[in-house]
């Protein structure tokens, strides 16, 4: 059972958004700290704040063994401060969950929603396993820090919100098949978040402060809706399962939101939804979602799709469109013939 205080903090996160606020928010907290970060964002942290750390963990991996090793060597501190991307956020959440240490999360990019979610996407034997439940004491969206990242990475964050489009269809399918209950009020609130996201395309392309703040705020809103639902149906479905499968097939890492964006286009087509609207929106946002931009060949995409149904069953992932349609050779061929998909090889 999740402690009610922790759950309330997850439902109503202490989210601070502004320029140049990391040092004042994190630095004003008394006591010792462990800093979780990565080389590039660490250089952007105020030296006085870096020097306060009893230990600095440069996060390498979300493999379970690696995370356990980090936890085992962590000194006792008053709080954990994480400054970095999604891998850093998840590693710090894992350490805070295992040790019960208070946590401050400061994302340096918003290509993924890890700063506002409460479980950890641990990698075990090549598969994603969600573990734990932790709610940060404070989430600091320092726009100076975030906007220092490559624009491509921040634009990609919209993929973890666009996924509402396909996830809600999957949730309805799962409910109609008797796998889960459907909550129309929560679904409507998710659609309202998505509607605001559709309106942000030009701001996202410019990587404006409004876009950065809007994406982070929307992340927090949709995470709260998932908590209320008791599952990830309001935001995650077949588009994420496709992304996990691609990682499994290729054994490569990708910018999460970009790969999920590709999944949104493909799964919208599979669902009979308006995949062209999805593709056009991603293009307006200047998100690099096409296989050629991700370095995916036609053969890799085909292999990911052909084996997707079996992968979903073996991973115990929730019911979705993947369980209801033909993903054999003919079905995959039709899906991969979508206009302007483009692959990273001569065949594409």
C-alpha positions in Angstrom: 0.0 0.0 0.0 1.1 3.5 -0.8 1.3 5.9 2.2 -1.5 8.5 1.9 0.9 11.4 2.5 3.0 10.2 -0.4 0.0 9.6 -2.6 -1.3 13.1 -1.8 2.1 14.6 -2.8 2.0 12.6 -6.1 -1.5 13.9 -6.9 -0.7 17.5 -6.0 3.1 17.8 -6.7 5.0 20.8 -5.4 6.0 22.0 -8.9 8.1 25.1 -9.2 8.5 26.7 -12.7 10.7 29.7 -13.5 14.1 30.9 -14.7 17.2 30.5 -12.5 15.3 28.9 -9.6 17.3 25.7 -9.1 19.9 27.0 -6.7 17.4 29.0 -4.6 15.0 26.1 -4.3 17.5 23.3 -3.7 20.1 25.4 -2.0 17.7 26.7 0.6 17.1 23.1 1.9 19.4 22.4 4.9 21.5 19.3 5.4 23.6 17.0 3.3 22.8 15.8 -0.2 23.6 13.2 -2.8 23.6 14.6 -6.3 22.4 12.4 -9.2 23.3 13.8 -12.6 25.1 13.3 -15.9 28.2 15.1 -17.3 26.5 17.7 -19.4 23.8 19.0 -17.0 26.3 18.8 -14.1 28.2 21.6 -15.7 25.2 23.9 -15.5 24.7 23.4 -11.8 25.9 26.3 -9.5 29.3 25.3 -8.1 28.2 26.1 -4.6 25.4 23.6 -4.9 27.7 20.9 -6.5 30.2 21.3 -3.6 27.5 20.6 -1.0 27.1 17.0 -2.3 28.6 14.3 -0.2 28.6 12.1 -3.3 27.9 12.7 -7.0 26.4 9.8 -8.9 26.8 10.0 -12.7 24.0 7.8 -13.8 24.9 5.2 -16.5 22.0 2.8 -16.7 18.5 1.8 -15.5 19.5 -1.9 -15.4 18.3 -3.3 -12.1 21.7 -4.5 -11.1 23.3 -1.1 -11.8 20.6 0.6 -9.7 21.1 -1.8 -6.8 24.8 -1.1 -7.0 24.2 2.6 -6.7 21.9 2.2 -3.8 24.3 -0.1 -2.0 27.1 2.5 -2.2 25.0 5.6 -1.3 25.9 7.3 2.0 23.2 8.5 4.4 22.1 12.0 3.4 19.3 14.3 4.2 18.0 14.5 0.6 18.7 13.4 -3.0 18.9 16.0 -5.7 18.6 14.8 -9.3 19.6 17.1 -12.2 19.4 15.5 -15.6 17.3 13.7 -18.1 14.9 10.8 -17.7 17.5 8.2 -16.8 18.8 10.5 -14.0 15.2 11.1 -12.8 14.4 7.4 -12.6 17.7 6.4 -11.0 17.2 9.0 -8.3 13.6 7.9 -7.8 14.8 4.3 -7.4 17.3 5.4 -4.7 14.8 7.5 -2.9 12.3 4.7 -2.9 14.8 2.1 -1.6 16.2 4.3 1.1 13.3 6.5 2.1 15.3 9.6 1.4 13.6 12.9 0.5 13.9 13.8 -3.1 14.2 16.9 -5.3 13.9 16.4 -9.1 15.2 19.0 -11.5 14.8 17.9 -15.1 17.4 19.3 -17.5 15.4 18.2 -20.5 11.7 17.4 -20.9 11.9 14.7 -23.6 10.2 12.3 -21.2 7.8 12.7 -18.2 10.0 10.9 -15.6 10.2 14.0 -13.3 6.5 13.9 -12.5 5.8 10.1 -12.6 6.1 8.0 -9.5 7.3 4.6 -10.6 10.7 3.7 -12.0 11.2 2.2 -15.5 13.7 -0.5 -14.5 15.3 -2.6 -17.2 15.3 -6.3 -16.4 16.6 -8.8 -19.0 16.0 -6.3 -21.8 12.4 -5.5 -20.7 10.9 -2.5 -19.0 9.6 -3.3 -15.5 7.9 -0.6 -13.4 8.9 -0.7 -9.8 8.3 1.3 -6.6 6.3 4.4 -5.8 7.9 7.6 -4.9 6.7 11.2 -5.0 9.4 14.0 -5.1 9.2 16.5 -2.3 9.8 19.2 -4.9 10.0 19.2 -8.7 12.0 22.2 -10.0 11.4 23.1 -13.7 14.2 25.7 -14.1 13.7 27.0 -17.6 17.3 28.3 -17.8 18.5 24.7 -17.2 15.9 23.1 -19.5 16.3 25.6 -22.4 20.1 25.0 -22.3 19.4 21.5 -23.7 19.2 20.9 -27.5 15.9 22.1 -28.8 15.3 18.6 -30.4 15.2 17.0 -26.9 12.7 19.5 -25.5 10.4 19.3 -28.5 10.3 15.5 -28.2 8.6 15.8 -24.8 5.2 16.3 -26.5 5.3 12.6 -27.5 4.5 11.6 -23.9 1.4 13.8 -24.2 0.3 13.0 -27.7 0.2 9.4 -26.6 -3.1 10.3 -24.9 -4.7 10.2 -28.4 -3.9 6.5 -28.9 -4.0 5.5 -25.3 -7.6 6.5 -24.8 -8.7 4.4 -27.7 -6.8 1.4 -26.2 -8.4 2.0 -22.9 -11.9 2.0 -24.5 -11.0 -1.2 -26.4 -9.8 -2.9 -23.2 -13.0 -1.9 -21.4 -15.3 -3.1 -24.2 -13.4 -6.5 -24.1 -14.0 -6.8 -20.3 -10.4 -6.3 -19.3 -10.7 -3.1 -17.4 -13.3 -0.5 -16.3 -13.7 2.7 -18.3 -14.1 6.0 -16.5 -15.6 8.5 -18.9 -15.1 11.5 -16.5 -11.3 10.8 -16.3 -11.1 10.2 -20.0 -12.8 13.5 -20.7 -10.2 15.3 -18.4 -7.4 13.5 -20.4 -8.9 14.7 -23.6 -8.9 18.2 -22.3 -5.2 18.0 -21.6 -4.7 16.7 -25.1 -6.8 19.5 -26.6 -4.4 22.0 -24.9 -1.5 20.1 -26.3 -2.8 20.3 -29.9 -2.8 24.1 -29.5 0.8 24.2 -28.4 2.4 23.1 -31.7 3.9 26.4 -32.8 5.2 27.2 -29.3 6.8 23.7 -29.1 8.5 24.3 -32.4 10.0 27.5 -31.0 10.8 25.9 -27.7 9.2 28.9 -26.0 8.9 29.3 -22.2 5.2 28.8 -22.6 5.8 25.5 -24.3 8.3 24.3 -21.7 6.0 25.2 -18.8 3.0 23.8 -20.6 4.6 20.5 -21.2 5.7 20.1 -17.6 2.4 21.2 -16.3 0.5 18.8 -18.6 2.8 15.9 -17.5 1.8 16.5 -13.9 -1.9 16.7 -14.8 -1.9 13.5 -16.8 0.1 11.7 -14.1 -2.5 12.7 -11.5 -5.2 11.3 -13.8 -3.4 8.0 -14.1 -3.1 7.8 -10.3 -6.8 8.5 -10.0 -7.6 5.8 -12.6 -5.3 3.4 -10.9 -3.5 2.5 -14.1 -1.8 4.3 -17.1 -4.8 4.0 -19.5 -5.3 7.8 -19.7 -1.8 8.3 -21.2 0.0 5.0 -22.1 -1.0 2.3 -24.5 0.0 0.6 -27.7 2.2 3.5 -28.8 4.5 2.9 -25.8 4.4 -0.9 -26.2 5.7 -0.4 -29.8 8.5 1.9 -28.4 9.5 -0.8 -25.8 9.5 -3.4 -28.5 11.8 -1.4 -30.8 14.3 -0.9 -27.9 14.1 -4.7 -27.3 14.7 -5.5 -31.0 17.5 -3.1 -31.7 19.1 -3.0 -28.3 19.6 0.8 -28.8 18.5 3.8 -26.9 16.3 6.5 -28.4 14.9 9.9 -27.5 11.8 8.6 -25.8 9.3 11.1 -27.0 10.5 10.8 -30.6 10.1 7.0 -30.6 6.7 7.3 -28.9 5.7 9.8 -31.6 6.4 7.2 -34.3 4.4 4.8 -32.2 1.5 7.2 -32.1 1.4 7.5 -35.9 1.6 3.8 -36.4 -0.9 2.8 -33.7 -3.4 5.5 -34.7 -3.4 4.0 -38.2 -3.8 0.5 -36.7 -6.8 1.8 -34.6 -8.4 3.5 -37.6 -7.8 6.9 -36.1 -6.5 10.0 -37.9 -2.8 9.1 -38.1 -2.3 11.9 -40.7 -3.4 14.4 -38.0 -0.9 13.0 -35.6 2.0 13.1 -38.2 1.1 16.6 -39.2 1.1 17.8 -35.5 4.5 16.2 -34.9 5.8 17.9 -38.0 4.5 21.3 -36.9 6.2 20.7 -33.5 9.4 19.9 -35.5 9.7 16.5 -33.6 12.0 14.1 -35.3 9.7 11.0 -35.3 10.3 9.3 -38.6 12.3 6.0 -38.8 15.0 7.6 -40.9 15.5 10.3 -38.2 15.6 7.7 -35.5 18.1 5.5 -37.5 15.5 2.7 -37.9 15.7 0.6 -41.0 12.7 -1.0 -42.7 13.9 -4.4 -41.5 14.0 -3.3 -37.9 10.6 -1.7 -38.0 9.2 -4.8 -39.7 10.7 -7.1 -37.1 9.4 -4.9 -34.2 5.9 -5.0 -35.6 5.8 -8.7 -36.6 6.8 -9.7 -33.1 4.8 -7.0 -31.3 1.8 -9.1 -30.3 3.9 -11.9 -28.8 6.1 -9.3 -27.0 3.0 -7.6 -25.5 1.7 -11.0 -24.2 5.1 -12.1 -22.9 5.5 -8.8 -21.1 2.0 -8.9 -19.5 1.2 -5.4 -21.0 -2.5 -4.3 -20.8 -5.0 -5.0 -23.5 -4.8 -2.7 -26.6 -5.4 -2.5 -30.3 -2.3 -4.8 -30.7 -4.4 -7.7 -29.2 -7.3 -7.1 -31.7 -5.8 -6.7 -35.2 -3.7 -8.6 -37.7 0.0 -8.0 -37.2 1.1 -10.7 -39.5 3.0 -10.1 -42.8 0.1 -8.5 -44.7 -1.0 -6.3 -41.8 2.6 -5.1 -41.1 3.1 -4.5 -44.8 0.1 -2.2 -45.0 1.1 -0.4 -41.8 4.6 0.3 -43.1 3.3 1.6 -46.4 1.9 4.7 -44.8 2.7 7.8 -46.8 6.0 9.6 -46.0 7.1 7.2 -43.3 10.7 6.9 -44.6 13.3 4.4 -43.3 17.0 4.6 -42.6 18.1 2.4 -45.5 17.9 2.3 -49.3 14.6 0.4 -49.3 12.8 3.2 -47.5 
